[in-house]
Amino acid sequence: MKEIRLLTLNIKNFKGVRSFTLEANGKNVRVFGDNATGKTTLFDAFIWLLFDKDSQNKKDFAIKTLDKSGNTIHNLNHEVEGVFLVDGKHLTLKKVFSEKWTKKRGSATSEFTGHTTDYFVDGVPVKKKEYNELISNLIDEDIFKLLTSPAYFNEQLKWQDRRKVLLEVAGDVTDEEVIRSNKKLEQLLDAMNGRTIEAHRKVIASKKREINEQLEKIPVRIDEIQLNMPKLDGIDKESLQTEISRLNSQIDEKMTLINNIQNGNAISEKKKEIKEIEIELLQIKQQHESGSKDELYKLKARLQEEESNISILQSKIRNLDIEMNYNLEHINQIENQLHEWREEWQRINQQQFEHDETTNCPTCGQPLPDEQIRKTREKALKQFNLNKAKKLEEITVKGKNGAAQKQSLIEQNKKFEFEKTKILEEIEKKQRKHEELNEKLKTIESTILDITDNPQYMAKLQEKKGLQDEINELEALANESIKTVQMEIIELKQNRDQLQAELGKFALIEQAKERIRDLEEQERKLASEYEKLEHELYLTDEFIRTKVDLLEEIINSKFKYARFKLFDQQINGGLQEVCETLYEGVPFGSGLNNAAKINVGLDIINTLSEHYGFSAPIFVDNAEAVTKLIEVDSQVISLVVSEKDKKLRVEIQDEDLKEAI
C-alpha cells in the first residue's frame, strides 16, 4: 500500500495566518485553538498546496491576509510548504501566491495587474504542469480527498457519486446472479432477451403506455361506428331483393327491344350493299392508278435516296471543318510556345559566368591557397557551363518536338482540304442528278389524271350516296322508338338504384358489427398483454428488491460501522435509487451526532484506503466532538476547538488511537 505522511506544514500569510509551522513528524497530532485561530486554515492550506482548492472543495476562496478593516494587505507572498514522507522517501512541495505590480511607461507608480503562482519541488522551481503531473502521479485528486477528510464522502459528494464509489469498492451484482438467487425470477430472464433490467423496465413502460393509448381509443372508435350505423326504419330485406330482381328483368326486356329495333332487316340489307360498292370503288381506283403511278413512286424513292446521300456528304464536310479549325488553334498555340522557347534560349545563352571568390577559409578565417582558389573557380565554371548546356539542350529538344508536331498538323490539314474538295465535287454531281429527277417527276405528275375524272368511279359514288340517304331515313324512324324505350329504362334504373341503396344499409350494418367485434377482440388481447406486462413489471420490482438485498449485504460487509441504504421504497411499490449513510439505523444527514459522523467517516476512509491501496493524512475538523476516534491505519491530524488556546497549540500522540465510538 502506498503511504503518505505529513512531516511538516509551513504556512505564511495564508488566510490571515501570518506564520505557523505544524510539526507532525508523520505521527498523529492534535491541534488545539479557539475559534478563528486557523485550525481549518491548516486543512485548507494542505489541500491548496496539492490541488488549488480549500477543504470545502472550492477553487475560488480568499487566500490573502486582511487588515482589521477587512482590506487586503498588498505586496505579501502567500506561501504553503509541506514536507511529506512518501513510501519512506522525503518530498517537499511548496507554492507561493504573489501579487503582480507593473509600472507602465510614463508612470511613476506601479499598478496591480494580477497574480502569479510559483511552484517548487524539493526546493527546485518547476512549471505548473510539472508540479501537477507529480501530484497526479501520486494519486487522483478525488480519491485523495476521500481519504483525507471524514466529511468529504458524506457531505461533499453527490449521492450518485457516493453510490458509484460504493459499487466500485464492493463490485456490482450481475443480473444473472440476482436471478439465480431467486427462483421466481427465472421466467424474467427469457423476457429480458439480453437487455439489462433497467432497459427492460423502459421497454415495459413504453409498451404499457402504448397499450393504454390503444385501449383508450377503442371505446371511442366503437361509439363512432355505432353512431354512424344507418337506420333501417322497418325496412324488409327480402322485399327489397324481390323488387330489385323484378326491375332488373324489366330493364333487360327493354334492352332486348332496342337491339331488335337497331338490327332491322331493311337497314342491314342496305348496309351490305354499301360495303359491296366500296369494294368496287377500290378496284376502280387501283386500275386507274396502275402503270403511271408505279413509275411516280419509283422516282420519289430515288429523289429521297439522293437527298439522303447529299445530307451525308454535307455532314462529312462539317466534320472536316471542325477538325481543321481545331488543328489551326493547336498550330497557333505551338507557335506561341516556340516563340517563348526561343526567347528563353536566347536569355540562357547570354548568361555569363559569375563567381564569388572567397579567399578566406569559412571555418578558421585564414587565407586559402591560390591553387585551391583556382580549382574552386574552375569547378564552379565547369558546373555553370554544364548546367547552361543542359538547359539549352532541353529547350532545343522541346523546340524540335514542337516544330515537328506543328508540321504534322499542317500536313493533316492539307489532307483534309484535299478530301473536302473531293466531297464538294461529289455533292455537286448529286445535286445535278437530284434536279434531273425532280424535273422528270413533275413531267409524270402532269400526265396523271385525277380519279374524280373517271366516270365509272363517280357513278359508283353516287350509287353509294343514294343507299346511305335511305339508311338515314330508316334510322331516324328507329331512333324515335329507341329514345322512348331508353327513357323507360332510365326510370326503371333510378327506381332500382334507390332500392339498392336501401339494401346496401344491411351490408354497412354487418360491416360495422364485424368491425366492432374486431375491436372488442383487440381490446381483450391488449388487456391480456397489459396483464402480462404488469406481471413482468412485478418481476422486475422483485428483481430490484433481490438485488438491493444482495448489494446492501455485500457493501455493508466491507465496513465495520457504516451502513448504506441504496434504494427507497416508493408509494406505488417501486424502488428509487438513493445512497444514504446510516449508523445503527440513524441517517447521516438527520439525527446523527457529530462524534458518530466523524467516526463513520473514518470507518469509510479505512475501507476506501484498503480498496485504493493508499494511505494519506486525515484531517479531522471539530475533533472536540469525539471522545475517542476509531482506530485508523492513516496519520490523523485532529483539529480541536479549545477556548483557552488563543494561539494554535500542537500535541503529538505517541500511542496509536484506540477504536471506539
C-alpha positions as CSV (number, residue, x, y, z in Angstrom):
1,M,0.0,0.0,0.0
2,K,1.3,3.4,-0.9
3,E,1.6,5.7,2.2
4,I,1.9,9.4,2.5
5,R,2.6,11.0,5.9
6,L,2.9,14.7,6.7
7,L,6.1,15.7,8.5
8,T,5.9,19.4,8.4
9,L,3.4,22.0,7.1
10,N,4.6,25.6,7.0
11,I,2.2,28.4,6.1
12,K,2.9,32.1,5.7
13,N,0.3,34.9,5.1
14,F,-2.4,32.3,4.3
15,K,-6.0,33.2,5.1
16,G,-5.0,35.5,7.9
17,V,-2.3,33.2,9.5
18,R,0.9,35.2,9.3
19,S,3.2,32.3,10.1
20,F,2.7,28.9,11.5
21,T,4.6,25.6,11.4
22,L,2.9,22.3,12.1
23,E,5.5,19.8,13.1
24,A,3.7,16.4,12.8
25,N,6.8,14.2,12.1
26,G,4.5,11.7,10.4
27,K,2.6,11.0,13.7
28,N,-0.9,11.6,14.9
29,V,-1.3,15.1,16.2
30,R,-4.0,17.2,17.9
31,V,-4.1,20.9,17.1
32,F,-5.9,23.0,19.7
33,G,-7.1,26.5,19.2
34,D,-10.0,28.8,19.8
35,N,-12.5,29.7,17.1
36,A,-10.9,31.8,14.2
37,T,-7.3,30.9,15.3
38,G,-6.6,29.0,12.0
39,K,-7.3,25.3,12.6
40,T,-9.4,24.8,9.5
41,T,-6.9,27.0,7.7
42,L,-4.3,24.3,8.2
43,F,-6.5,21.8,6.3
44,D,-7.3,24.5,3.6
45,A,-3.5,25.1,3.2
46,F,-2.9,21.4,2.9
47,I,-5.5,20.9,0.1
48,W,-4.5,24.2,-1.7
49,L,-0.9,23.1,-1.7
50,L,-1.9,20.0,-3.7
51,F,-5.0,20.9,-5.7
52,D,-5.6,24.7,-5.7
53,K,-8.8,24.3,-3.6
54,D,-9.8,24.6,0.0
55,S,-11.1,21.9,2.3
56,Q,-14.6,22.5,1.1
57,N,-13.5,21.8,-2.5
58,K,-13.9,25.4,-3.6
59,K,-11.4,26.8,-6.1
60,D,-12.2,30.5,-5.6
61,F,-11.6,31.3,-1.9
62,A,-9.8,34.2,-0.1
63,I,-6.1,33.4,0.4
64,K,-4.8,36.9,1.0
65,T,-4.3,38.3,4.5
66,L,-6.6,41.2,5.5
67,D,-6.2,44.1,8.0
68,K,-8.6,44.8,10.8
69,S,-10.8,46.8,8.4
70,G,-11.1,43.9,6.1
71,N,-8.9,45.3,3.4
72,T,-6.3,43.3,1.5
73,I,-2.7,43.8,2.7
74,H,-0.7,44.1,-0.5
75,N,2.8,43.1,-1.5
76,L,2.8,39.9,0.6
77,N,3.8,36.5,-0.6
78,H,1.3,33.8,0.5
79,E,3.2,30.6,1.0
80,V,2.5,27.0,1.9
81,E,5.2,24.4,2.1
82,G,4.7,20.8,3.0
83,V,7.3,18.1,3.8
84,F,6.0,14.6,3.2
85,L,7.2,11.1,3.7
86,V,6.0,9.1,0.6
87,D,6.7,5.4,0.9
88,G,9.7,6.2,3.1
89,K,11.1,9.0,0.8
90,H,11.1,12.7,1.6
91,L,9.2,15.0,-0.7
92,T,9.0,18.8,-0.3
93,L,6.2,20.7,-2.1
94,K,5.9,24.5,-2.0
95,K,3.6,27.1,-3.6
96,V,3.9,30.9,-3.4
97,F,0.9,33.1,-4.4
98,S,2.1,36.7,-5.2
99,E,0.7,39.9,-6.4
100,K,2.0,41.3,-9.8
101,W,2.7,45.0,-9.9
102,T,3.6,46.7,-13.2
103,K,4.9,50.2,-13.8
104,K,3.5,51.5,-17.1
105,R,5.6,53.7,-19.4
106,G,5.5,57.3,-18.3
107,S,4.1,56.5,-14.8
108,A,6.0,57.0,-11.6
109,T,4.0,54.4,-9.7
110,S,3.3,50.7,-10.2
111,E,-0.2,49.3,-10.8
112,F,-1.7,46.0,-9.6
113,T,-2.1,43.8,-12.7
114,G,-2.9,40.3,-11.4
115,H,-1.4,37.4,-9.5
116,T,1.3,34.8,-10.1
117,T,1.9,31.4,-8.5
118,D,5.3,29.8,-8.2
119,Y,5.8,26.1,-7.7
120,F,8.7,24.3,-6.1
121,V,9.6,20.5,-5.7
122,D,12.3,19.7,-3.2
123,G,13.4,23.4,-3.4
124,V,13.7,23.4,-7.2
125,P,11.4,25.8,-9.1
126,V,9.2,23.9,-11.6
127,K,6.4,24.8,-14.0
128,K,2.8,24.3,-13.0
129,K,2.4,21.4,-15.5
130,E,5.3,19.5,-14.0
131,Y,4.0,20.2,-10.4
132,N,0.5,19.0,-11.2
133,E,1.8,15.9,-13.1
134,L,3.9,15.0,-10.0
135,I,0.9,15.1,-7.7
136,S,-1.4,13.3,-10.2
137,N,1.1,10.5,-10.4
138,L,0.9,10.2,-6.6
139,I,-2.9,9.8,-6.5
140,D,-6.1,11.0,-8.2
141,E,-7.4,14.3,-6.6
142,D,-10.9,12.9,-5.9
143,I,-9.6,9.8,-4.3
144,F,-7.1,11.8,-2.2
145,K,-9.9,14.0,-0.8
146,L,-12.0,10.9,0.0
147,L,-9.0,9.6,2.1
148,T,-8.1,12.9,3.9
149,S,-11.5,14.2,5.2
150,P,-14.1,12.1,7.2
151,A,-16.8,14.6,6.0
152,Y,-15.9,14.6,2.3
153,F,-17.7,11.3,1.3
154,N,-21.0,12.2,3.1
155,E,-21.1,16.0,2.9
156,Q,-19.4,17.0,-0.4
157,L,-20.0,14.1,-2.8
158,K,-23.4,13.9,-4.6
159,W,-25.4,10.8,-3.7
160,Q,-24.9,9.5,-7.2
161,D,-21.1,9.8,-6.9
162,R,-21.2,8.1,-3.4
163,R,-23.2,5.3,-4.9
164,K,-20.7,4.9,-7.7
165,V,-17.8,4.7,-5.2
166,L,-19.5,2.1,-3.1
167,L,-20.3,-0.1,-6.2
168,E,-16.7,0.3,-7.3
169,V,-15.5,-0.9,-3.9
170,A,-17.9,-3.7,-3.4
171,G,-18.4,-4.7,-7.0
172,D,-21.8,-4.7,-8.6
173,V,-24.1,-7.7,-8.8
174,T,-24.8,-9.1,-12.3
175,D,-28.4,-9.7,-13.4
176,E,-27.7,-13.4,-13.7
177,E,-26.5,-13.6,-10.1
178,V,-29.7,-11.9,-8.9
179,I,-31.9,-14.2,-11.0
180,R,-30.1,-17.3,-9.7
181,S,-30.7,-16.2,-6.1
182,N,-34.5,-16.1,-6.6
183,K,-36.4,-18.9,-8.4
184,K,-39.4,-16.6,-9.1
185,L,-37.2,-14.6,-11.4
186,E,-36.2,-17.5,-13.8
187,Q,-39.0,-16.6,-16.3
188,L,-37.8,-13.0,-16.3
189,L,-34.5,-14.0,-18.0
190,D,-36.3,-15.0,-21.2
191,A,-38.4,-11.9,-21.2
192,M,-35.4,-9.6,-20.9
193,N,-34.0,-11.0,-24.1
194,G,-30.4,-10.0,-23.3
195,R,-31.4,-6.5,-22.1
196,T,-30.4,-5.1,-18.7
197,I,-33.1,-4.8,-16.1
198,E,-33.2,-1.0,-16.5
199,A,-33.6,-1.3,-20.2
200,H,-36.3,-4.0,-19.8
201,R,-38.2,-1.8,-17.4
202,K,-38.1,1.0,-20.0
203,V,-39.4,-1.4,-22.7
204,I,-42.2,-2.5,-20.4
205,A,-43.2,1.1,-19.6
206,S,-43.1,2.0,-23.3
207,K,-45.3,-1.0,-24.2
208,K,-47.8,-0.3,-21.3
209,R,-48.0,3.3,-22.4
210,E,-48.7,2.3,-26.0
211,I,-51.3,-0.3,-24.9
212,N,-53.0,2.2,-22.7
213,E,-53.3,4.7,-25.5
214,Q,-54.8,2.0,-27.7
215,L,-57.2,0.8,-25.0
216,E,-58.4,4.4,-24.5
217,K,-59.1,4.8,-28.3
218,I,-61.1,1.6,-28.8
219,P,-64.3,2.6,-26.9
220,V,-64.3,5.9,-28.7
221,R,-63.9,4.1,-32.1
222,I,-66.7,1.7,-31.2
223,D,-69.0,4.6,-30.3
224,E,-68.2,6.3,-33.6
225,I,-69.1,3.2,-35.5
226,Q,-72.4,2.7,-33.7
227,L,-73.3,6.4,-34.2
228,N,-72.6,6.1,-38.0
229,M,-74.7,2.9,-38.5
230,P,-77.5,3.5,-41.0
231,K,-81.1,3.4,-39.7
232,L,-83.3,0.7,-41.1
233,D,-86.7,2.1,-40.0
234,G,-88.7,-1.1,-40.6
235,I,-87.2,-1.9,-44.0
236,D,-87.6,-5.6,-45.1
237,K,-84.5,-7.1,-46.7
238,E,-86.4,-9.9,-48.7
239,S,-89.0,-7.5,-50.1
240,L,-86.2,-5.2,-51.4
241,Q,-84.4,-8.1,-53.0
242,T,-87.6,-9.3,-54.7
243,E,-88.4,-5.8,-56.1
244,I,-84.9,-5.2,-57.4
245,S,-85.0,-8.6,-59.2
246,R,-88.3,-7.6,-60.9
247,L,-86.9,-4.2,-62.0
248,N,-83.7,-5.9,-63.4
249,S,-85.9,-8.2,-65.5
250,Q,-87.9,-5.2,-67.0
251,I,-84.6,-3.4,-67.8
252,D,-83.3,-6.5,-69.6
253,E,-86.5,-6.7,-71.7
254,K,-86.2,-3.1,-72.7
255,M,-82.6,-3.5,-73.7
256,T,-83.5,-6.5,-75.9
257,L,-86.2,-4.4,-77.6
258,I,-83.7,-1.7,-78.5
259,N,-81.3,-4.3,-80.1
260,N,-84.2,-5.6,-82.2
261,I,-85.0,-2.1,-83.5
262,Q,-81.4,-1.3,-84.3
263,N,-80.9,-4.7,-86.1
264,G,-83.9,-4.2,-88.6
265,N,-83.6,-6.2,-91.9
266,A,-84.1,-3.3,-94.3
267,I,-81.2,-1.3,-92.8
268,S,-79.0,-4.4,-92.7
269,E,-79.5,-5.1,-96.4
270,K,-78.7,-1.6,-97.5
271,K,-75.5,-1.5,-95.3
272,K,-74.5,-4.8,-97.0
273,E,-75.0,-3.2,-100.5
274,I,-72.8,-0.2,-99.5
275,K,-69.9,-2.5,-98.5
276,E,-70.1,-4.2,-101.9
277,I,-70.0,-0.8,-103.6
278,E,-66.9,0.3,-101.5
279,I,-65.1,-2.8,-102.8
280,E,-65.9,-1.9,-106.4
281,L,-64.7,1.7,-105.8
282,L,-61.4,0.4,-104.5
283,Q,-60.9,-1.9,-107.6
284,I,-61.7,1.0,-110.0
285,K,-59.2,3.2,-108.2
286,Q,-56.4,0.6,-108.3
287,Q,-57.0,0.1,-112.1
288,H,-56.9,3.8,-112.7
289,E,-53.6,4.3,-110.9
290,S,-51.8,1.3,-112.2
291,G,-48.8,1.9,-114.6
292,S,-48.0,5.6,-114.3
293,K,-48.4,5.6,-110.5
294,D,-45.7,2.9,-110.2
295,E,-43.2,5.0,-112.1
296,L,-44.1,8.0,-110.0
297,Y,-43.4,6.1,-106.7
298,K,-40.0,4.9,-108.0
299,L,-39.0,8.4,-108.9
300,K,-39.9,9.7,-105.4
301,A,-37.9,6.9,-103.8
302,R,-34.8,7.8,-105.9
303,L,-35.2,11.5,-105.1
304,Q,-35.3,10.6,-101.4
305,E,-32.2,8.5,-101.7
306,E,-30.3,11.3,-103.4
307,E,-31.3,13.8,-100.7
308,S,-30.1,11.4,-98.1
309,N,-26.7,11.0,-99.8
310,I,-26.3,14.8,-100.2
311,S,-27.0,15.2,-96.4
312,I,-24.4,12.6,-95.5
313,L,-21.7,14.3,-97.7
314,Q,-22.6,17.7,-96.2
315,S,-22.2,16.2,-92.7
316,K,-18.7,15.0,-93.7
317,I,-17.8,18.5,-94.8
318,R,-18.8,19.9,-91.4
319,N,-16.7,17.3,-89.6
320,L,-13.7,18.1,-91.7
321,D,-14.1,21.9,-91.0
322,I,-14.2,21.2,-87.2
323,E,-11.1,19.1,-87.4
324,M,-9.2,21.7,-89.5
325,N,-10.2,24.5,-87.1
326,Y,-9.1,22.5,-84.1
327,N,-5.7,21.9,-85.8
328,L,-5.3,25.6,-86.7
329,E,-5.9,26.5,-83.0
330,H,-3.3,23.9,-81.9
331,I,-0.8,25.3,-84.5
332,N,-1.2,28.8,-83.1
333,Q,-0.6,27.5,-79.6
334,I,2.5,25.7,-80.7
335,E,3.8,28.8,-82.5
336,N,3.3,30.9,-79.3
337,Q,5.2,28.2,-77.3
338,L,8.0,28.1,-79.8
339,H,8.4,31.9,-79.6
340,E,8.6,31.7,-75.8
341,W,11.2,28.8,-76.0
342,R,13.3,30.9,-78.5
343,E,13.3,33.9,-76.1
344,E,14.2,31.6,-73.2
345,W,17.1,30.0,-75.2
346,Q,18.5,33.5,-76.0
347,R,18.3,34.6,-72.4
348,I,20.1,31.5,-71.1
349,N,22.7,31.6,-73.9
350,Q,23.5,35.2,-72.9
351,Q,24.1,34.3,-69.3
352,Q,27.8,35.0,-68.2
353,F,29.7,33.1,-65.5
354,E,29.8,34.9,-62.2
355,H,31.8,33.6,-59.2
356,D,32.1,35.0,-55.7
357,E,35.7,34.1,-55.0
358,T,36.1,33.6,-51.2
359,T,39.8,33.9,-50.4
360,N,39.5,33.1,-46.7
361,C,38.5,29.8,-45.0
362,P,34.9,30.0,-43.7
363,T,35.9,28.0,-40.6
364,C,39.2,29.5,-39.4
365,G,39.3,32.7,-41.4
366,Q,42.8,32.2,-42.7
367,P,43.6,32.9,-46.4
368,L,43.2,30.0,-48.8
369,P,46.0,28.8,-51.2
370,D,45.9,30.3,-54.7
371,E,45.7,26.8,-56.2
372,Q,42.7,25.9,-54.1
373,I,41.0,29.2,-55.1
374,R,41.8,28.4,-58.8
375,K,40.4,24.8,-58.6
376,T,37.3,26.1,-56.9
377,R,36.7,28.6,-59.6
378,E,37.3,26.1,-62.4
379,K,34.9,23.6,-60.8
380,A,32.3,26.3,-60.5
381,L,32.8,27.4,-64.1
382,K,32.6,23.8,-65.3
383,Q,29.3,23.3,-63.4
384,F,27.9,26.6,-64.8
385,N,28.7,25.6,-68.4
386,L,27.3,22.1,-67.8
387,N,24.0,23.5,-66.4
388,K,23.8,26.1,-69.2
389,A,24.4,23.5,-71.9
390,K,21.8,21.1,-70.3
391,K,19.1,23.9,-70.2
392,L,19.8,24.9,-73.8
393,E,19.6,21.3,-74.9
394,E,16.3,20.8,-73.1
395,I,14.8,23.9,-74.8
396,T,16.2,22.7,-78.2
397,V,14.6,19.3,-77.8
398,K,11.3,20.8,-76.8
399,G,11.5,23.2,-79.8
400,K,12.2,20.4,-82.3
401,N,9.3,18.3,-80.9
402,G,7.0,21.4,-81.1
403,A,8.1,22.2,-84.7
404,A,7.5,18.5,-85.7
405,Q,4.1,18.5,-84.1
406,K,3.2,21.8,-85.9
407,Q,4.3,20.4,-89.3
408,S,2.3,17.2,-88.7
409,L,-0.8,19.3,-88.1
410,I,-0.2,21.4,-91.2
411,E,0.2,18.2,-93.3
412,Q,-3.0,16.8,-91.8
413,N,-4.9,20.0,-92.7
414,K,-3.7,19.7,-96.3
415,K,-5.0,16.2,-96.4
416,F,-8.3,17.3,-95.0
417,E,-8.5,20.1,-97.6
418,F,-8.0,17.7,-100.5
419,E,-10.6,15.3,-99.0
420,K,-13.0,18.3,-98.7
421,T,-12.5,19.2,-102.4
422,K,-13.4,15.7,-103.5
423,I,-16.5,15.6,-101.3
424,L,-17.7,19.0,-102.7
425,E,-17.3,17.7,-106.3
426,E,-19.4,14.6,-105.3
427,I,-22.1,16.9,-103.7
428,E,-22.3,18.9,-106.9
429,K,-22.8,15.8,-109.0
430,K,-25.5,14.6,-106.6
431,Q,-27.3,17.9,-106.7
432,R,-27.4,17.9,-110.6
433,K,-28.8,14.4,-110.5
434,H,-31.4,15.5,-108.0
435,E,-32.6,18.3,-110.2
436,E,-32.9,16.0,-113.2
437,L,-35.1,13.5,-111.2
438,N,-37.2,16.4,-109.9
439,E,-37.9,17.7,-113.4
440,K,-38.9,14.1,-114.6
441,L,-41.2,13.8,-111.6
442,K,-43.1,17.0,-112.5
443,T,-43.5,15.8,-116.1
444,I,-45.0,12.4,-115.0
445,E,-47.3,14.1,-112.4
446,S,-48.7,16.4,-115.1
447,T,-49.7,13.4,-117.3
448,I,-51.7,11.5,-114.5
449,L,-55.5,12.0,-114.5
450,D,-57.3,12.6,-111.1
451,I,-59.6,9.8,-110.0
452,T,-62.6,12.2,-109.9
453,D,-62.3,12.4,-113.8
454,N,-63.2,8.7,-114.0
455,P,-66.9,8.4,-115.0
456,Q,-67.3,4.8,-113.7
457,Y,-65.8,5.8,-110.3
458,M,-68.1,8.8,-109.9
459,A,-71.2,6.7,-110.9
460,K,-70.5,4.2,-108.1
461,L,-70.0,7.1,-105.6
462,Q,-73.4,8.4,-106.5
463,E,-75.0,5.0,-106.0
464,K,-73.4,4.7,-102.6
465,K,-74.8,8.1,-101.6
466,G,-78.3,7.1,-102.5
467,L,-78.1,4.0,-100.3
468,Q,-76.8,6.0,-97.4
469,D,-79.7,8.5,-97.6
470,E,-82.2,5.6,-97.5
471,I,-80.4,4.2,-94.4
472,N,-80.6,7.6,-92.7
473,E,-84.3,7.8,-93.2
474,L,-84.9,4.4,-91.8
475,E,-82.6,5.1,-88.8
476,A,-84.4,8.4,-88.0
477,L,-87.7,6.4,-87.5
478,A,-85.9,3.8,-85.4
479,N,-84.2,6.4,-83.2
480,E,-87.5,7.9,-82.1
481,S,-88.7,4.4,-80.9
482,I,-85.3,3.8,-79.2
483,K,-85.4,7.1,-77.3
484,T,-88.8,6.3,-75.9
485,V,-87.6,2.9,-74.7
486,Q,-84.4,4.4,-73.3
487,M,-86.4,6.9,-71.2
488,E,-88.3,4.0,-69.7
489,I,-85.0,2.2,-68.9
490,I,-83.7,5.3,-67.2
491,E,-86.8,5.5,-64.9
492,L,-86.5,1.8,-64.1
493,K,-82.8,2.1,-63.2
494,Q,-83.4,5.1,-60.9
495,N,-86.0,3.1,-59.0
496,R,-83.7,0.1,-58.8
497,D,-80.7,2.2,-57.6
498,Q,-82.8,3.7,-54.8
499,L,-83.8,0.2,-53.7
500,Q,-80.2,-1.0,-53.9
501,A,-79.1,1.9,-51.7
502,E,-81.6,0.9,-49.1
503,L,-80.5,-2.7,-49.4
504,G,-76.8,-1.6,-49.0
505,K,-77.6,-0.4,-45.5
506,F,-77.8,-4.0,-44.4
507,A,-74.3,-4.7,-45.7
508,L,-73.0,-1.5,-44.0
509,I,-74.5,-2.6,-40.7
510,E,-73.0,-6.0,-41.0
511,Q,-69.6,-4.5,-41.7
512,A,-69.9,-2.1,-38.7
513,K,-70.8,-5.1,-36.4
514,E,-67.8,-7.0,-37.7
515,R,-65.5,-4.1,-37.1
516,I,-66.9,-3.7,-33.6
517,R,-66.3,-7.5,-33.0
518,D,-62.7,-7.0,-34.2
519,L,-62.1,-4.0,-31.9
520,E,-63.6,-5.9,-28.9
521,E,-61.3,-8.8,-29.7
522,Q,-58.3,-6.4,-30.0
523,E,-59.3,-4.9,-26.6
524,R,-59.3,-8.4,-25.0
525,K,-55.9,-9.1,-26.5
526,L,-54.5,-5.8,-25.4
527,A,-55.9,-6.2,-21.8
528,S,-54.2,-9.7,-21.7
529,E,-50.9,-8.2,-22.9
530,Y,-51.2,-5.4,-20.3
531,E,-51.7,-8.0,-17.6
532,K,-48.6,-9.9,-18.8
533,L,-46.6,-6.7,-18.8
534,E,-47.8,-5.9,-15.2
535,H,-46.6,-9.3,-14.1
536,E,-43.2,-8.7,-15.8
537,L,-43.0,-5.3,-14.1
538,Y,-43.8,-7.0,-10.8
539,L,-40.9,-9.4,-11.5
540,T,-38.6,-6.5,-12.3
541,D,-39.5,-5.0,-8.9
542,E,-38.9,-8.3,-7.3
543,F,-35.6,-8.4,-9.2
544,I,-34.6,-5.0,-7.9
545,R,-35.6,-5.9,-4.3
546,T,-33.5,-9.0,-4.5
547,K,-30.6,-7.1,-6.0
548,V,-31.0,-4.4,-3.2
549,D,-30.7,-7.1,-0.5
550,L,-27.6,-8.6,-2.2
551,L,-25.9,-5.3,-2.9
552,E,-26.5,-3.8,0.5
553,E,-25.3,-7.0,2.2
554,I,-22.1,-7.1,0.1
555,I,-21.4,-3.3,0.5
556,N,-22.2,-3.3,4.2
557,S,-19.9,-6.2,4.8
558,K,-17.0,-4.1,3.7
559,F,-17.5,-1.6,6.5
560,K,-17.3,-2.0,10.3
561,Y,-19.7,0.7,11.4
562,A,-21.1,2.5,8.4
563,R,-24.2,1.0,6.7
564,F,-25.7,2.2,3.5
565,K,-29.2,2.4,2.1
566,L,-29.1,2.2,-1.7
567,F,-32.9,2.2,-2.5
568,D,-36.1,3.9,-1.3
569,Q,-39.4,2.1,-1.4
570,Q,-41.9,4.3,-3.3
571,I,-45.6,4.7,-2.6
572,N,-46.5,2.8,-5.8
573,G,-44.4,-0.1,-4.7
574,G,-41.5,0.7,-6.9
575,L,-37.9,1.4,-5.9
576,Q,-35.8,4.5,-6.3
577,E,-32.1,4.6,-6.3
578,V,-30.5,6.6,-3.4
579,C,-27.3,6.5,-1.4
580,E,-27.7,7.3,2.3
581,T,-25.2,6.5,5.0
582,L,-26.6,5.0,8.3
583,Y,-25.1,4.3,11.7
584,E,-27.2,2.0,13.9
585,G,-30.2,2.8,11.7
586,V,-29.8,6.6,12.1
587,P,-29.3,8.5,8.8
588,F,-26.1,10.5,8.5
589,G,-28.0,13.7,7.4
590,S,-30.6,13.7,10.1
591,G,-30.2,12.7,13.8
592,L,-26.6,11.5,13.8
593,N,-24.4,13.3,16.3
594,N,-21.0,14.8,15.3
595,A,-19.0,12.2,17.1
596,A,-20.7,9.4,15.2
597,K,-20.4,11.3,11.9
598,I,-16.7,11.7,12.3
599,N,-16.1,8.0,13.3
600,V,-18.4,6.8,10.5
601,G,-16.4,9.0,8.1
602,L,-13.1,7.4,9.5
603,D,-14.6,3.9,9.0
604,I,-15.4,4.8,5.4
605,I,-11.8,6.1,4.9
606,N,-10.4,2.8,6.3
607,T,-12.3,0.8,3.7
608,L,-11.5,3.1,0.8
609,S,-7.8,3.2,1.8
610,E,-7.7,-0.5,1.7
611,H,-9.5,-0.6,-1.7
612,Y,-7.4,2.1,-3.4
613,G,-4.2,0.8,-1.7
614,F,-3.3,4.3,-0.5
615,S,-2.9,5.9,3.0
616,A,-2.9,9.7,3.4
617,P,-3.0,12.2,6.3
618,I,-6.6,12.6,7.6
619,F,-7.7,16.0,8.9
620,V,-10.5,15.7,11.5
621,D,-12.1,19.0,12.0
622,N,-14.2,19.7,15.1
623,A,-12.5,16.7,16.7
624,E,-13.5,18.0,20.2
625,A,-16.9,16.4,19.5
626,V,-15.3,12.9,19.7
627,T,-14.2,11.4,23.0
628,K,-12.2,8.7,21.1
629,L,-11.6,8.2,17.4
630,I,-11.8,4.7,16.0
631,E,-8.6,3.0,15.0
632,V,-7.3,4.0,11.6
633,D,-4.1,3.0,9.7
634,S,-3.5,6.5,8.4
635,Q,-1.9,9.5,10.1
636,V,-4.6,11.6,11.9
637,I,-4.5,15.3,12.4
638,S,-7.2,16.3,14.8
639,L,-8.4,19.9,14.8
640,V,-9.8,20.6,18.3
641,V,-11.7,23.7,19.5
642,S,-10.2,24.9,22.7
643,E,-11.4,28.3,24.1
644,K,-8.3,28.7,26.3
645,D,-5.9,28.4,23.4
646,K,-5.8,31.8,21.7
647,K,-3.0,30.6,19.5
648,L,-2.6,27.2,17.9
649,R,-1.1,24.5,20.0
650,V,0.1,21.1,18.8
651,E,0.3,17.8,20.7
652,I,1.9,14.8,19.1
653,Q,0.4,11.5,20.1
654,D,2.9,8.7,20.5
655,E,0.4,5.9,21.1
656,D,-2.0,4.7,18.5
657,L,-5.6,5.7,18.9
658,K,-7.9,3.1,20.1
659,E,-11.1,2.1,18.3
660,A,-14.2,3.4,19.9
661,I,-17.5,5.2,19.2
